[in-house]
Amino acid sequence: MAEEVAPLPSEPHDEEEDEDDEEDEPEPTPRPRPPAPTFNFSWKAFVYVFLGMLGFLMLIEQSLRNQIAGALGVSSSSPGPLYTAIGFGSAYLLVTMALAGAIEMLITSLAYNFTTDWIKAAKVQKWSSAFRKVQMEAIRSGKKDRIEALKPHQERLARLSGEVSIGQFKGMAITYFLLILIYTWVGLVIVHAPTSAQTISLHGSTLVLTQRVVGSLPVPWWFLIFSIYTIPFSMVFRRILKHWWLRRYLEEHPPAGAPSTGVTRGTA
C-alpha cells in the first residue's frame, strides 16, 4: 500500500480546501473601546482653581494683594475681623505674628490633610521602595524579558504616584493663597503700627521690625521672625492631624483578626 506524500510548499494545492479552512476560522471579536473620559467640574475643583488663580494674581499685583489683606484690618483706624481678634491695637506685634502664624498653619494643615490620602501615600511609598530593588536586580541581570515584565507594574505605580501628587497639589492651592494673604496682612499691620511698637528689645539691643536683615536684600526682620514662627506650628499641626486621620481609619478599617471598636467615621 503506497504511502501518501504531503505536497511540497512549491506544489499547487487545492484552493477549495483553503477557502474551507478560512471559513472555519472564527472571526476575531472586536475589542470594546474604553469609555471616553468625562470631565466633572465640581464645586471643590472650582474652589481650588479660584484660590490658585487668586493667589497668583495677588503675587504679581501688589494693589490687589494689599486690598484683600487690608479688608482684614490693619490698624485701629481701619479695623477688620482679623485685626480685631489678634491685633491688640498694634501693641504686641510679636504676639500678633505668633497667632497669625498659628492660624495660617492650622488652616493649611487642615487643607493638606483633607486633600491627601495618607493610606494611598504610604502604600505608594512602600511599593516604590520595593519596586526600585526589583528593578535594579532586573537591570543587573541584563535579561530583557525580566525588564519588560516590570513595565506594567511601573505604569501602575506611576499612575498611583500621580494621584497622590494631584491630591497634594489641591492642598497647595489653598496653602498658596493663604500664605500670600497672611504674610501681606502681617506686613501691613507692622507698617501701620506706631514706630515705638515696631522697635523691640533683645538682650539690651533694639531691633526695628521694618529694617532689612541685610542691606542688599529686601527682607525685613519681621519677615524672618514670622517665617520662624510658622515652622514649628506647621510641623506640630500636620503631625497631629495625620495621626488623628490614621487613627480614625484604623478604627473604621481594623486589620484582619483585630476586633472592631464599633466607631463609625463622621464628617470632618
Secondary structure per residue as TSV (DSSP state, phi and psi in degrees):
chain	resnum	aa	ss	phi	psi
A	1	M	-	360.0	124.8
A	2	A	-	-73.7	140.5
A	3	E	-	-82.0	141.7
A	4	E	-	-77.5	132.3
A	5	V	-	-105.6	128.4
A	6	A	-	-68.3	139.0
A	7	P	-	-66.4	147.0
A	8	L	-	-72.6	159.7
A	9	P	T	-60.0	-26.4
A	10	S	T	-84.8	-13.0
A	11	E	S	-79.5	150.3
A	12	P	-	-69.6	149.7
A	13	H	-	-137.4	169.6
A	14	D	-	-73.9	122.4
A	15	E	H	-72.2	-26.1
A	16	E	H	-66.5	-35.1
A	17	E	H	-64.5	-38.1
A	18	D	H	-64.1	-40.1
A	19	E	H	-65.5	-37.6
A	20	D	H	-65.5	-39.8
A	21	D	H	-64.4	-40.3
A	22	E	H	-65.1	-36.8
A	23	E	H	-69.9	-30.9
A	24	D	H	-73.1	-25.9
A	25	E	S	-68.2	129.2
A	26	P	-	-70.9	141.7
A	27	E	-	-72.7	137.3
A	28	P	-	-66.2	133.6
A	29	T	-	-76.1	132.6
A	30	P	-	-64.9	138.8
A	31	R	-	-72.9	133.4
A	32	P	-	-65.7	138.1
A	33	R	-	-75.9	140.7
A	34	P	-	-67.3	146.0
A	35	P	-	-61.7	145.0
A	36	A	-	-65.4	136.8
A	37	P	-	-64.3	138.1
A	38	T	-	-103.8	145.5
A	39	F	-	-108.5	108.7
A	40	N	-	-104.1	113.1
A	41	F	-	-98.4	93.5
A	42	S	-	-85.0	174.8
A	43	W	H	-68.3	-27.9
A	44	K	H	-66.3	-43.9
A	45	A	H	-63.0	-36.8
A	46	F	H	-63.2	-41.2
A	47	V	H	-64.1	-43.2
A	48	Y	H	-62.8	-46.2
A	49	V	H	-66.7	-42.0
A	50	F	H	-63.2	-47.2
A	51	L	H	-66.3	-37.8
A	52	G	H	-63.8	-44.7
A	53	M	H	-67.7	-38.8
A	54	L	H	-65.6	-40.7
A	55	G	H	-62.8	-38.4
A	56	F	H	-66.3	-42.3
A	57	L	H	-64.9	-38.5
A	58	M	H	-65.1	-32.7
A	59	L	H	-67.9	-38.3
A	60	I	H	-95.1	-15.6
A	61	E	-	-118.5	104.4
A	62	Q	H	-67.6	-37.6
A	63	S	H	-63.7	-41.5
A	64	L	H	-66.0	-40.1
A	65	R	H	-62.0	-46.3
A	66	N	H	-69.1	-33.6
A	67	Q	H	-67.3	-44.7
A	68	I	H	-68.6	-44.1
A	69	A	H	-67.9	-34.4
A	70	G	H	-66.8	-23.2
A	71	A	T	-66.2	-18.1
A	72	L	T	-81.9	-7.7
A	73	G	-	94.8	131.3
A	74	V	-	-126.6	-11.0
A	75	S	S	-160.5	174.4
A	76	S	S	-67.6	-28.5
A	77	S	S	-76.4	-25.2
A	78	S	S	-130.9	72.3
A	79	P	-	-73.5	158.7
A	80	G	-	-147.5	-179.4
A	81	P	H	-63.4	-43.8
A	82	L	H	-73.5	-38.8
A	83	Y	H	-67.0	-36.9
A	84	T	H	-65.4	-33.7
A	85	A	H	-78.2	-45.7
A	86	I	H	-130.0	11.8
A	87	G	-	-77.1	-34.3
A	88	F	G	54.1	33.2
A	89	G	G	64.0	24.7
A	90	S	G	61.0	23.3
A	91	A	S	-89.2	-26.4
A	92	Y	-	-129.0	77.5
A	93	L	H	-67.1	-35.8
A	94	L	H	-65.6	-38.4
A	95	V	H	-67.4	-41.2
A	96	T	H	-60.6	-42.0
A	97	M	H	-65.2	-40.5
A	98	A	H	-65.1	-43.9
A	99	L	H	-68.3	-38.3
A	100	A	H	-63.7	-40.4
A	101	G	H	-64.4	-38.2
A	102	A	H	-66.0	-42.3
A	103	I	H	-64.5	-43.7
A	104	E	H	-61.5	-47.4
A	105	M	H	-70.4	-31.3
A	106	L	H	-66.4	-45.6
A	107	I	H	-67.7	-42.8
A	108	T	H	-67.2	-35.1
A	109	S	H	-67.7	-39.2
A	110	L	H	-63.2	-43.4
A	111	A	H	-64.3	-42.9
A	112	Y	H	-64.7	-40.1
A	113	N	H	-69.9	-34.4
A	114	F	H	-69.7	-34.6
A	115	T	H	-95.4	-3.4
A	116	T	-	-107.7	127.7
A	117	D	-	-89.7	98.9
A	118	W	H	-66.0	-33.0
A	119	I	H	-66.2	-47.7
A	120	K	H	-64.5	-38.7
A	121	A	H	-63.5	-40.6
A	122	A	H	-66.9	-41.1
A	123	K	H	-64.0	-43.8
A	124	V	H	-62.7	-40.5
A	125	Q	H	-64.3	-41.9
A	126	K	H	-67.9	-44.2
A	127	W	H	-65.4	-37.4
A	128	S	H	-63.2	-42.2
A	129	S	H	-63.8	-43.3
A	130	A	H	-69.3	-37.2
A	131	F	H	-67.6	-37.5
A	132	R	H	-62.0	-38.2
A	133	K	H	-65.1	-46.4
A	134	V	H	-64.7	-39.5
A	135	Q	H	-65.9	-41.0
A	136	M	H	-64.5	-38.2
A	137	E	H	-64.8	-38.8
A	138	A	H	-67.2	-37.9
A	139	I	H	-68.3	-40.2
A	140	R	H	-65.7	-33.8
A	141	S	H	-68.3	-26.4
A	142	G	T	76.1	9.5
A	143	K	-	-91.1	120.4
A	144	K	H	-68.1	-32.8
A	145	D	H	-65.3	-36.0
A	146	R	H	-68.1	-39.1
A	147	I	H	-67.6	-41.6
A	148	E	H	-65.6	-34.7
A	149	A	H	-66.8	-21.1
A	150	L	T	-86.9	-11.1
A	151	K	H	-62.6	-43.7
A	152	P	H	-60.5	-38.3
A	153	H	H	-68.1	-36.3
A	154	Q	H	-66.2	-39.8
A	155	E	H	-65.2	-41.1
A	156	R	H	-65.8	-40.5
A	157	L	H	-65.1	-38.6
A	158	A	H	-65.3	-37.4
A	159	R	H	-65.9	-43.5
A	160	L	H	-66.5	-38.8
A	161	S	H	-63.5	-37.8
A	162	G	H	-65.2	-37.9
A	163	E	H	-64.4	-40.5
A	164	V	H	-65.7	-41.0
A	165	S	H	-65.7	-37.9
A	166	I	H	-64.3	-41.5
A	167	G	H	-61.6	-41.4
A	168	Q	H	-68.7	-33.5
A	169	F	H	-65.6	-33.9
A	170	K	H	-62.8	-41.9
A	171	G	H	-65.1	-31.9
A	172	M	H	-66.8	-28.9
A	173	A	H	-62.6	-42.4
A	174	I	H	-70.7	-42.1
A	175	T	H	-61.9	-41.9
A	176	Y	H	-62.1	-46.6
A	177	F	H	-65.6	-46.6
A	178	L	H	-67.5	-34.6
A	179	L	H	-60.7	-47.5
A	180	I	H	-66.4	-39.7
A	181	L	H	-64.0	-49.9
A	182	I	H	-70.6	-39.9
A	183	Y	H	-62.1	-42.7
A	184	T	H	-64.6	-40.6
A	185	W	H	-64.4	-43.8
A	186	V	H	-62.2	-42.3
A	187	G	H	-63.4	-40.4
A	188	L	H	-67.5	-38.1
A	189	V	H	-63.4	-42.0
A	190	I	H	-69.9	-40.1
A	191	V	H	-65.2	-37.8
A	192	H	H	-84.1	-3.9
A	193	A	S	-77.3	156.0
A	194	P	-	-60.1	155.0
A	195	T	H	-61.2	-35.9
A	196	S	H	-65.2	-33.2
A	197	A	H	-76.0	-25.2
A	198	Q	H	-75.4	-16.0
A	199	T	E	-99.1	124.2
A	200	I	E	-118.9	153.7
A	201	S	E	-103.4	132.2
A	202	L	E	-132.5	103.8
A	203	H	T	53.9	47.1
A	204	G	T	87.9	-13.3
A	205	S	E	-107.2	155.3
A	206	T	E	-104.8	150.3
A	207	L	E	-137.8	124.7
A	208	V	E	-93.5	122.7
A	209	L	T	-64.5	-28.3
A	210	T	T	-85.1	-8.8
A	211	Q	S	-75.4	155.0
A	212	R	B	-79.0	146.8
A	213	V	S	-67.0	-47.0
A	214	V	S	-125.3	138.4
A	215	G	T	-58.1	-35.0
A	216	S	T	-85.4	-15.0
A	217	L	S	-104.5	133.2
A	218	P	-	-80.9	54.3
A	219	V	-	-120.0	107.7
A	220	P	B	-77.4	167.2
A	221	W	H	-65.2	-35.8
A	222	W	H	-63.9	-33.5
A	223	F	H	-65.0	-42.6
A	224	L	H	-68.0	-43.5
A	225	I	H	-65.2	-43.1
A	226	F	H	-65.4	-36.9
A	227	S	H	-64.5	-38.3
A	228	I	H	-65.9	-35.5
A	229	Y	H	-60.9	-41.7
A	230	T	H	-71.9	-25.7
A	231	I	H	-62.7	-53.5
A	232	P	H	-65.8	-36.2
A	233	F	H	-61.6	-41.3
A	234	S	H	-63.8	-44.5
A	235	M	H	-64.6	-43.0
A	236	V	H	-68.9	-49.2
A	237	F	H	-63.7	-43.0
A	238	R	H	-66.7	-39.5
A	239	R	H	-67.1	-42.2
A	240	I	H	-65.0	-45.5
A	241	L	H	-67.0	-38.0
A	242	K	H	-64.5	-43.9
A	243	H	H	-63.2	-40.9
A	244	W	H	-64.9	-42.0
A	245	W	H	-65.8	-44.7
A	246	L	H	-66.4	-34.7
A	247	R	H	-67.0	-41.8
A	248	R	H	-64.2	-38.7
A	249	Y	H	-64.4	-42.0
A	250	L	H	-67.7	-31.3
A	251	E	H	-69.7	-34.2
A	252	E	H	-85.3	-29.4
A	253	H	S	-126.5	74.0
A	254	P	-	-66.2	148.4
A	255	P	-	-61.8	162.2
A	256	A	T	-61.1	128.4
A	257	G	T	92.7	-11.0
A	258	A	S	-90.1	139.7
A	259	P	-	-69.0	140.7
A	260	S	-	-79.4	139.6
A	261	T	-	-83.5	-12.5
A	262	G	-	79.4	9.9
A	263	V	-	-86.2	131.2
A	264	T	-	-103.9	146.8
A	265	R	-	-79.0	131.0
A	266	G	-	-102.4	-167.4
A	267	T	-	-81.0	145.6
A	268	A	-	-74.5	360.0
